[in-house]
Amino acid sequence: MKKLALVFCVLISSSLALAEVIRIDIGQSKGSSHSDLERRVYHLERAVRQLQDRIYDLESDKSKPVAANMWTCSLESMGKVHTATEPTQMAAKAKVLKICAAASNAVHCDKEDVECGN
């Protein structure tokens, strides 16, 4: 009966705090009762599940661009360095030239001086 009450209390508390972060404490393996060990295993399983869910969410987040596929171009003009990062080299070049022209004058922004890399 005590085990049933313990399981019931744990289930109720877990359903009330679904977003609660589970913290694992290091326990004593000697002298632990069977119910204490069952409770610890239950908390460990919940913590592992939380970690799995978080990892799956992070891995499936496709909204962030992959840094390796991005191009960064820079252009030094009138003592200032202008940079732009875009998915393609052509887009990054065009953007850095536009930034340079807006900061000074397009005459000082030569497309031959643009350096790009990814």
N, C-alpha and C positions, 0 to 999 in steps of 0.2 A: 504494500500500500504506500509506503514511504517513497519507493522508487517511482511509482505512478504519479504521486503528488509532485515529486522533483521534476520529472519529465514534463508534466503539465505546466508547472511554473516557468520552466526554461522556455517552453514553446510560446507561452503567452508573452514573456519578456522579449523574446526574439522577434515576434511579430510586431510588437509595439516599437521596436527600435531597428527597423530594417536598414536604415542608412548609418547606423552606429558603427564606428570602426571597432573591430574586435582586436583587443590587445591580449597577447599571450604572456602569461607569467610562468617562470620556471618553477616547477613544483618538486616536491619530494617524492621519489618513487618508493622509498622504504616506509612502510607503515601506512600507506594510503589504502583507504577502503575501496571496495569494488565500485561503489556509487561515485566516489570522487574521481576514479579513473575513467568511468563512463562519461562523467561531466567534462573532464579534460579532453577526451577524444572528441566529444561533440563540439566543443569550442575550437579545437584544432581544425576539424572538418569545415566549420563555418569560416574560419580565417583563411583556409586554403581556397575555399569557394570565392570569397571576397577578392582574393588576389587574382584568381583566374578571371573573374569578371572584369577586373580592372585592366588586366593585360589584354584581354580580348577587345575591350573598348579602345585602348591605346593603339593596338595593331590595326584595327579596322577604321581608324580616323583617317580618311582620305582627303580631308579638306586642307591639310597642310601640304604645301609643295615639297617635293623631295629635293634636298639641297644639291645633290649630285647632278640633277638635271637642269639646274639654273645656271645662267650665264651672268657674270658680273663684268661690266665695262667701266673703265675710268678714263678721265681726260683731265690733263692739267692745263689750265688757262689762266693767265693773269695772276699767277701765284696761288691759285685755289685749285683743289682737286675735286672734281665732280664724279660721282659714281652712280650707277644704276644697275639693278638686278632684275632680270626677266627670264622667262622660260626659253627664249631663243636668243641667239647671238645678235641677229638683226634687230630684234625688238630692244635689246639692251643698248646697242649702239645708238639707235634712234632716240631712245629716252635720254641717254647721257648727253647727246648733242642738243636736245631740246632743253635740258636742265642748264647746260652751259650757256646756251643762247639767252635764256631767261635771266641768268645771273649777270651776264656782261653784255656782249654784243656777238652776234653770229659770226662776225668777221674774225673774232679771236678763237673760234671753235672749228678746228680743222679735222675732218673725219679721218685723215691719215694719221693723226696723233692718238686716236682712240686705241686703248689696249684692252683686250677682252680675255677672259678665261673662265673655266667652269670646274 
